[in-house]
Amino acid sequence: MTVGVLALQGAFREHRQRLEQLGAGVREVRLPADLAGLSGLILPGGESTTMVRLLGEYGLWAPLRDFHASGGALWGTCAGAILLASEVTGGSPSLPPQPGLGLLDITVQRNAFGRQADSFTAPLDVEGLETPFPAVFIRAPVITRVGEAVRALAQVGGQTVHVQQGRVLASSFHPELTNDTRLHRLFLALAGERAY
Ligand SMILES: NC(=O)CC[C@H](N)C(=O)O
C-alpha cells in the first residue's frame, strides 16, 4: 500500500517521516498523475491561502475530488483541514471567502486561537486513543460547525479540533511534529480499507 503527501508547501516532509517510521510506502504528490494508485493522501499544515493558489496552478482541484469520490482516504492537518472544508471563515473581511474542496461538511475558522495563544501544545483526549495525544497547535483553525454526517473526535477548551466524516479526517493541530505516530497509524488503517 502506498499513501501520498501533498507536497506543494508546508510540513509535508515531517508527515512523510512519520509514515515511513510506520513502514508505509510514501509518495509526494504535486501533479494529478501522482495520485494514481494511492490508497490515501495527507494534506499537510502550512499556509492555506498559498496552497489554494498552488492547487489551481497544478490543476489539482478536480483530481482531488475524484480521488475522494473513488474511495481514497484523506487527512487534512491544520491548513490541510482548511482545504478540505465546505466553508472557511476568519479571513480578511475585504476578500471573498477562501474556497475549499468541500469534501468535509464543516465550517472552519482560520487562526481561531488569536494572538495570545498563537502556538501551544496540549494533551488531547482523542476518541479511539487510550492516552492523550500531544497536540501541537500553530496558528490553528477551529471547527465551528460540524454537519450531521461528521463525528467530532476531540476538543480543546470546548472547541472542536479533530473530526471524521467517512474516509475523511481533519485535525486542527500538527500530528507530524511529535514522535507519537498513533494518529498516522489510524490513518493508515483507514487508507488500507481501500480495495485494490
Ligand atoms: N499551521 C498551519 O497550518 C496554520 C494554518 C494557517 N493559519 C492558515 O490559515 O492557513
The ligand as a MOL file (V3000), in Angstrom:
LIG
                    3D

  0  0  0     0  0            999 V3000
M  V30 BEGIN CTAB
M  V30 COUNTS 10 9 0 0 0
M  V30 BEGIN ATOM
M  V30 1 N -0.0850 25.7230 10.9580 0
M  V30 2 C -0.9380 25.9470 10.0000 0
M  V30 3 O -1.1720 25.1410 9.0960 0
M  V30 4 C -1.5640 27.2860 10.0620 0
M  V30 5 C -2.7370 27.4630 9.1380 0
M  V30 6 C -2.8030 28.9150 8.7090 0
M  V30 7 N -3.1160 29.7660 9.8130 0
M  V30 8 C -3.8380 29.0400 7.5920 0
M  V30 9 O -4.8290 29.6600 7.7470 0
M  V30 10 O -3.6480 28.5070 6.5500 0
M  V30 END ATOM
M  V30 BEGIN BOND
M  V30 1 1 1 2
M  V30 2 2 2 3
M  V30 3 1 2 4
M  V30 4 1 4 5
M  V30 5 1 5 6
M  V30 6 1 6 7
M  V30 7 1 6 8
M  V30 8 2 8 9
M  V30 9 1 8 10
M  V30 END BOND
M  V30 END CTAB
M  END
